Amino acid sequence: MKKIFLLSMFLSLFTCGKGDNDDADIVHNIDNIDQDFFECTVDYVQFVDEENVIVRFEITLGKETNYFYGRYSYIKDGNNYTIGDDIVYIVNFQTVSDKEAKFRFIYGGSLGFFCAQVFEELPVHIHQNFDAEAELEILPTERVVGKWKIKKKSNFSLER
């Protein structure tokens, strides 16, 4: 009986120890996911005047987030904006109210160069285009056309 008791104690200790290692492996894997996480997106678009715009890119690698501010010229064609030389596009810009707008945000082919300037090493990645809902944070004045802070991003909808 004593041998059975000691054997069951030994097995229970072995099982508990293995569980701790599994938890440590899970935590380690979560840390690796955080370190490998990469996202490049846009935080806001500020129309400085009738010719210039500032776009704030938010780039996250692992747990570190950096920002890149690009000042570009833009061309407006109806409700569409071409920003920079194939940097980004705003398509079908529609104001919902005085302070809200919806539009499709499309990354241009020249954007990869700017991502490379923000971090020394970046994983191979794509920029995910999105439908945006934005809020006017800085109202138009004599010097500024307006600053649109992107509040909600979603996958392309077929209606737009």
C-alpha positions as a printed Julia matrix, in Angstrom:
160×3 Matrix{Float64}:
   0.0    0.0     0.0
   2.86   2.32    0.85
   4.38   1.77   -2.64
   1.07   2.61   -4.34
   0.74   5.78   -2.27
   4.31   6.88   -3.1
   3.79   6.07   -6.78
   0.58   8.14   -6.93
   2.35  11.05   -5.18
   5.21  10.86   -7.66
   2.81  10.82  -10.63
   0.83  13.75   -9.28
   4.01  15.79   -8.84
   5.15  14.87  -12.35
   1.76  15.83  -13.81
   1.68  19.18  -11.98
   5.21  19.98  -13.08
   4.33  19.23  -16.71
   1.34  21.58  -16.5
   3.6   24.38  -15.33
   5.88  23.83  -18.31
   2.88  23.9   -20.67
   1.82  27.23  -19.19
   5.35  28.56  -19.59
   5.33  27.4   -23.23
   2.02  29.17  -23.81
   3.34  32.41  -22.28
   6.52  32.06  -24.35
   4.46  31.56  -27.53
   2.33  34.62  -26.71
   5.53  36.66  -26.29
   6.73  35.43  -29.68
   3.44  36.41  -31.29
   3.76  39.9   -29.8
   7.34  40.2   -31.07
   6.33  39.08  -34.57
   3.2   41.26  -34.77
   3.34  43.83  -37.55
   0.8   46.42  -38.66
   1.06  49.49  -40.83
  -2.01  51.68  -40.91
  -3.11  55.31  -41.07
  -4.12  57.31  -38.02
  -5.27  60.55  -39.63
  -5.26  62.7   -42.74
  -4.91  66.47  -42.33
  -5.61  68.68  -45.31
  -3.32  71.62  -44.65
  -4.48  73.74  -47.59
  -5.83  73.31  -51.11
  -2.6   71.6   -52.25
  -0.95  69.9   -49.24
  -1.88  67.11  -46.87
  -0.22  65.45  -43.86
  -0.78  61.71  -43.41
   0.18  60.11  -40.11
   1.13  56.45  -40.48
   1.11  54.23  -37.39
   3.55  51.32  -37.68
   3.7   48.64  -34.98
   6.37  45.95  -34.83
   6.08  43.65  -31.82
   5.35  45.87  -28.85
   6.91  49.02  -30.37
   4.86  51.59  -32.26
   6.4   54.38  -34.33
   4.77  57.15  -36.32
   5.69  58.57  -39.67
   4.32  61.9   -40.78
   4.31  62.42  -44.51
   3.55  65.77  -46.11
   2.39  65.39  -49.68
   0.67  67.29  -52.42
  -2.74  66.01  -53.42
  -5.11  66.2   -56.34
  -8.85  66.24  -55.8
 -11.08  64.83  -58.52
 -14.72  64.96  -57.42
 -14.87  62.86  -54.23
 -11.51  61.17  -54.86
  -8.07  62.25  -53.67
  -4.7   61.16  -55.05
  -2.13  61.79  -52.32
   1.57  61.98  -53.13
   3.16  60.07  -55.96
   1.26  56.75  -55.63
   1.41  56.9   -51.81
  -2.29  56.67  -50.81
  -5.72  57.27  -52.26
  -8.99  58.36  -50.69
 -11.89  57.18  -52.8
 -15.55  58.22  -52.62
 -15.13  60.7   -49.74
 -18.61  61.46  -48.4
 -19.48  63.67  -45.47
 -22.13  62.11  -43.25
 -22.5   65.22  -41.08
 -20.51  68.39  -40.38
 -17.95  66.36  -38.42
 -18.19  62.83  -39.86
 -17.16  61.28  -43.15
 -16.87  57.88  -44.83
 -14.4   56.87  -47.52
 -12.35  54.04  -48.92
  -8.63  54.23  -48.07
  -6.25  52.6   -50.55
  -2.49  52.28  -50.14
  -0.38  53.07  -53.19
   2.55  51.12  -54.57
   5.16  53.64  -53.38
   4.36  53.19  -49.68
   6.89  50.43  -48.99
   9.79  52.89  -49.07
   8.31  54.86  -46.18
   7.73  51.77  -44.01
  11.4   50.9   -44.44
  12.39  54.29  -42.99
  10.46  53.79  -39.75
  12.08  50.5   -38.6
  15.5   49.1   -39.47
  14.1   45.64  -40.22
  10.55  44.91  -41.28
   8.87  41.63  -42.14
   7.53  41.16  -45.65
   4.03  42.59  -45.5
   1.09  44.0   -47.39
  -0.92  47.09  -46.6
  -4.58  46.25  -46.07
  -6.9   48.74  -47.76
 -10.03  49.59  -45.77
 -13.31  51.46  -45.59
 -13.03  54.25  -43.05
 -15.26  56.27  -40.82
 -13.56  59.48  -39.74
 -14.25  62.39  -37.46
 -13.25  65.99  -38.14
 -10.88  66.88  -35.27
  -9.59  70.22  -36.5
 -12.23  72.36  -38.08
 -11.46  74.27  -41.28
  -9.98  77.72  -40.7
  -8.21  80.29  -42.85
  -4.99  78.25  -42.59
  -6.22  74.63  -42.35
  -8.74  72.78  -44.54
  -9.4   70.1   -41.87
  -8.0   67.09  -40.02
  -9.84  63.77  -40.31
  -9.09  61.25  -37.54
  -9.9   57.7   -38.6
 -12.16  56.22  -35.93
 -13.3   52.96  -37.51
 -11.79  50.67  -40.14
 -13.49  47.79  -41.85
 -12.99  45.51  -44.82
 -14.22  46.76  -48.15
 -17.97  46.67  -48.51
 -19.43  45.84  -51.91
 -21.76  48.87  -51.9
 -18.97  51.43  -52.16
